[in-house]
Amino acid sequence: MSEHPPLNAEEAAFLENYNPKEYAPISFTVDMVVLTIRNGRLSILLVKRAGHPFKDFWALPGGFVEADESADEAAIRELVEETNISIDEVFVEQLKTYSNPNRDPRMRVISTAYLAFIPNLPTPQGGDDASEAHFFAVEDLFSSDEGISLAFDHATIIHDALERAASKLEYTPLATRFLESPFTLSDLRKVYEAVWGEELHAANFRRKVLSTGNFVKPLGEKGESKFDTGRTAELYVPGDVNILHPAILRSSLKD
């Protein structure tokens, strides 16, 4: 099916004489921000670049969009090629397009970043033009003690992604995307704490979650917490809402 309406004769004549070389060349890439909870900490998937520019710097998985694929397809393909991780049937959304003329030293490159939230991931394996792939705890990523060098403008992309995730937890049931079902309310609270980077009042959190219609559904049975080994509590599964009403605001969950 054509992506545009049929051309009339005048438009067809115009395109026949159109010369795209009159304009500066621009390349298009994709970058993937993959967030997950590992050992109770919000973590991000990065790859070490095997070639120039920024050789041996850590970067988001991604690369150039090929001529016969969409940006969405390129994002999934690059993630598999560079980390050996597939993310079928998970939450993925476009984050933002980055177009600073100087963001890539090779040429003018515009990149669309994607944001994915995944509950459980295998150990990544570097591949293609990535020599290594590794999960980093977000709170350590920008610590001066870690000495992690990020390529291109990926520090900016990561900061934007973290803010998007923190904001979406207030108004959407996104937190349940970080968990495999079933889960306890303590597990859910730890997701919020990991993403927001702050400790929450347990009783306030429980009250807010259970008063937000269809956010979670009880199973009517108890099970072990995913994060607190040996502790059992009531089990829940995600509800069927897309927007939380009322919203669960950060300021409402503190002491």
C-alpha positions as CSV (number, residue, x, y, z in Angstrom):
1,M,0.0,0.0,0.0
2,S,1.3,3.4,-0.9
3,E,2.4,5.8,1.9
4,H,1.0,8.8,0.1
5,P,-1.9,9.7,-2.3
6,P,-1.4,9.2,-6.0
7,L,0.6,11.9,-7.7
8,N,-0.9,14.2,-10.3
9,A,1.0,15.0,-13.5
10,E,2.4,18.3,-12.2
11,E,3.8,16.7,-9.1
12,A,5.2,13.8,-11.0
13,A,7.1,16.2,-13.3
14,F,8.4,18.1,-10.3
15,L,9.7,14.9,-8.7
16,E,11.3,13.7,-11.9
17,N,13.6,16.8,-11.9
18,Y,14.0,16.9,-8.1
19,N,17.7,16.7,-7.0
20,P,18.1,15.7,-3.3
21,K,21.8,16.3,-3.6
22,E,21.1,20.0,-3.3
23,Y,20.6,19.5,0.4
24,A,23.1,18.5,3.0
25,P,23.1,14.8,3.8
26,I,21.6,13.7,7.1
27,S,21.8,10.2,8.6
28,F,19.2,8.7,10.9
29,T,19.9,6.5,13.9
30,V,18.0,5.0,16.8
31,D,19.0,4.5,20.5
32,M,17.4,2.2,23.0
33,V,17.0,3.0,26.7
34,V,16.2,-0.3,28.4
35,L,15.4,0.0,32.1
36,T,14.8,-2.9,34.5
37,I,15.1,-3.7,38.2
38,R,18.1,-5.8,39.2
39,N,18.8,-6.7,42.8
40,G,16.3,-4.1,43.9
41,R,18.0,-1.3,41.9
42,L,16.9,0.6,38.8
43,S,19.4,-0.5,36.1
44,I,20.1,0.4,32.5
45,L,21.5,-1.6,29.7
46,L,24.6,-0.2,28.0
47,V,27.1,-1.5,25.4
48,K,30.9,-0.7,25.1
49,R,31.7,0.6,21.6
50,A,34.1,-1.5,19.7
51,G,35.0,1.1,17.1
52,H,35.5,4.8,16.6
53,P,34.2,7.3,17.3
54,F,34.1,7.0,21.1
55,K,35.8,3.7,21.0
56,D,35.6,1.9,24.4
57,F,33.0,4.4,25.7
58,W,29.8,3.1,27.0
59,A,26.7,3.8,25.0
60,L,23.0,3.0,24.5
61,P,22.3,0.1,22.2
62,G,21.5,1.5,18.8
63,G,22.7,2.3,15.3
64,F,21.8,3.5,11.8
65,V,18.4,2.9,10.3
66,E,18.7,0.8,7.1
67,A,17.1,1.9,3.9
68,D,14.4,-0.8,4.0
69,E,13.3,-0.6,7.6
70,S,11.4,1.7,9.9
71,A,12.9,3.3,13.0
72,D,10.9,0.9,15.2
73,E,12.3,-2.1,13.4
74,A,15.8,-0.7,13.5
75,A,15.6,-0.2,17.3
76,I,14.6,-3.8,17.9
77,R,17.2,-5.1,15.4
78,E,20.1,-3.1,16.9
79,L,19.2,-4.3,20.4
80,V,19.3,-7.9,19.4
81,E,22.5,-7.5,17.4
82,E,24.4,-5.6,20.1
83,T,23.2,-7.3,23.3
84,N,21.5,-10.6,22.2
85,I,18.4,-9.5,24.0
86,S,14.9,-9.6,22.4
87,I,12.1,-7.4,23.8
88,D,9.0,-8.8,22.2
89,E,5.8,-8.0,24.0
90,V,7.1,-5.5,26.4
91,F,6.4,-1.8,27.0
92,V,8.4,0.3,24.4
93,E,7.6,3.9,23.5
94,Q,9.4,6.7,21.6
95,L,11.1,9.0,24.0
96,K,12.3,11.9,22.0
97,T,14.2,12.9,18.8
98,Y,17.7,14.4,19.2
99,S,18.9,16.7,16.5
100,N,21.7,18.9,17.8
101,P,23.9,19.4,14.7
102,N,27.1,18.6,16.7
103,R,25.9,15.5,18.5
104,D,27.9,13.1,16.3
105,P,31.5,14.1,15.1
106,R,31.2,12.0,11.9
107,M,28.3,13.9,10.2
108,R,24.9,15.3,10.8
109,V,23.0,12.5,12.6
110,I,19.5,12.7,13.9
111,S,18.5,10.0,16.4
112,T,15.2,8.9,17.8
113,A,15.4,7.3,21.3
114,Y,13.1,4.6,22.5
115,L,12.3,3.7,26.1
116,A,11.6,0.1,27.2
117,F,10.6,-1.2,30.7
118,I,11.3,-4.9,31.2
119,P,10.8,-7.0,34.4
120,N,13.4,-9.8,33.9
121,L,16.3,-9.9,31.4
122,P,19.0,-12.5,30.7
123,T,22.6,-11.6,30.9
124,P,23.5,-9.5,27.8
125,Q,26.2,-10.5,25.4
126,G,28.1,-7.9,23.3
127,G,27.8,-8.4,19.6
128,D,28.1,-6.6,16.2
129,D,29.9,-3.3,16.9
130,A,29.6,-3.7,20.7
131,S,32.5,-5.3,22.4
132,E,30.6,-5.7,25.7
133,A,27.1,-5.3,27.1
134,H,26.3,-4.7,30.7
135,F,23.7,-3.6,33.2
136,F,24.6,-0.6,35.3
137,A,22.7,0.6,38.4
138,V,21.4,4.0,37.5
139,E,22.5,5.5,40.8
140,D,26.1,4.4,40.1
141,L,26.1,5.5,36.5
142,F,26.8,9.2,37.1
143,S,28.8,8.7,40.2
144,S,32.3,10.2,40.0
145,D,33.7,7.0,41.6
146,E,32.6,4.8,38.8
147,G,34.4,6.7,36.0
148,I,31.9,5.6,33.3
149,S,32.4,7.6,30.0
150,L,29.3,7.9,27.9
151,A,29.4,8.4,24.1
152,F,27.7,11.1,22.1
153,D,24.8,12.8,23.9
154,H,23.7,9.6,25.6
155,A,24.0,11.1,29.1
156,T,21.3,13.6,28.1
157,I,19.1,10.9,26.6
158,I,19.4,8.8,29.8
159,H,18.5,11.8,32.0
160,D,15.4,12.4,29.8
161,A,14.4,8.8,30.0
162,L,14.7,8.6,33.7
163,E,12.5,11.7,34.1
164,R,10.0,10.2,31.7
165,A,9.9,7.0,33.7
166,A,9.6,8.8,37.1
167,S,6.7,10.9,35.7
168,K,4.8,8.0,34.2
169,L,4.8,6.1,37.5
170,E,2.6,8.9,38.9
171,Y,-0.1,8.7,36.3
172,T,0.1,5.3,34.7
173,P,0.4,1.7,35.9
174,L,3.9,1.5,34.4
175,A,5.4,0.2,37.6
176,T,3.7,-3.2,37.1
177,R,5.8,-3.5,33.8
178,F,8.9,-3.9,35.9
179,L,7.5,-6.9,37.7
180,E,6.5,-10.4,36.7
181,S,3.1,-11.4,38.0
182,P,2.1,-12.1,40.6
183,F,3.7,-9.7,43.0
184,T,3.3,-8.2,46.4
185,L,2.6,-4.6,47.3
186,S,6.1,-4.5,48.8
187,D,7.5,-5.5,45.5
188,L,5.5,-2.7,43.8
189,R,6.7,-0.2,46.3
190,K,10.3,-1.1,45.7
191,V,9.9,-0.4,42.0
192,Y,8.6,3.1,42.9
193,E,11.5,3.6,45.3
194,A,14.1,2.4,42.7
195,V,12.7,4.7,39.9
196,W,12.1,7.7,42.1
197,G,15.3,7.3,44.2
198,E,13.6,7.8,47.5
199,E,12.2,5.7,50.4
200,L,8.4,5.7,50.6
201,H,6.2,5.3,53.6
202,A,4.9,1.7,53.4
203,A,1.4,2.3,54.9
204,N,0.8,5.4,52.8
205,F,1.9,3.6,49.6
206,R,-0.4,0.6,50.4
207,R,-3.4,2.9,51.0
208,K,-2.8,4.9,47.8
209,V,-2.4,1.8,45.6
210,L,-5.5,0.1,46.9
211,S,-7.6,3.2,46.7
212,T,-6.7,3.7,43.0
213,G,-9.3,1.9,41.1
214,N,-8.2,-1.2,39.1
215,F,-4.5,-0.5,39.5
216,V,-3.9,-3.9,40.9
217,K,-6.1,-7.0,41.5
218,P,-5.8,-9.3,44.5
219,L,-5.3,-13.0,43.8
220,G,-6.8,-14.0,47.2
221,E,-3.6,-15.9,48.1
222,K,-0.2,-15.3,49.6
223,G,3.2,-15.8,48.1
224,E,6.9,-14.9,48.5
225,S,8.1,-11.4,47.8
226,K,10.4,-11.0,44.7
227,F,12.7,-8.6,46.6
228,D,12.4,-9.7,50.2
229,T,13.4,-13.3,50.2
230,G,11.5,-15.4,52.7
231,R,8.8,-12.9,53.3
232,T,5.2,-13.8,52.3
233,A,2.3,-11.4,51.7
234,E,-0.9,-11.0,49.6
235,L,-0.3,-11.5,45.9
236,Y,-1.6,-9.1,43.2
237,V,-1.6,-8.9,39.4
238,P,-1.9,-5.8,37.2
239,G,-5.4,-4.3,36.8
240,D,-6.9,-3.1,33.6
241,V,-6.5,0.6,33.7
242,N,-4.3,2.8,31.5
243,I,-4.5,6.0,33.6
244,L,-4.3,6.0,37.5
245,H,-7.2,7.9,39.1
246,P,-6.4,9.4,41.5
247,A,-2.7,9.7,40.5
248,I,0.0,8.5,42.9
249,L,2.1,11.6,43.4
250,R,5.5,11.5,44.9
251,S,4.7,14.1,47.5
252,S,1.7,12.1,48.7
253,L,3.7,9.1,49.7
254,K,6.2,10.6,52.1
255,D,5.9,10.6,55.9
